[in-house]
Amino acid sequence: MKVITLRNIPPEVARRIEERSARSGLSLNKAVISLLEEGLGVSGFGAPSVRHDDLDDFCGIWTDEQASEFDRALADQRRIDPELWG
């Protein structure tokens, strides 16, 4: 593996790397490598990473009330019939 030394990292960049490291439980080195891989669009094995964003508009748009209503509507379907599964 290639060793690279970085100098004069801007304070804001260093802070964000440290935050990423702490949040993900990775070492600073692994956090930097992960960020570089993401930025370059490659995975740890050199294969291009694929990022899909075609469903972003649909994710997380329900309110808590709507989600509860959906769960109530499916409650009967989620009930186990002991005679069938006993």
Secondary structure, 3 states (H helix, E strand, C coil): CCCCCCCCCCHHHHHHHHHHHHHHCCCHHHHHHHHHHHHHCECCCCCECCCCCCCHHHCCCCCHHHHHHHHHHHHHHHCCCHHHHC
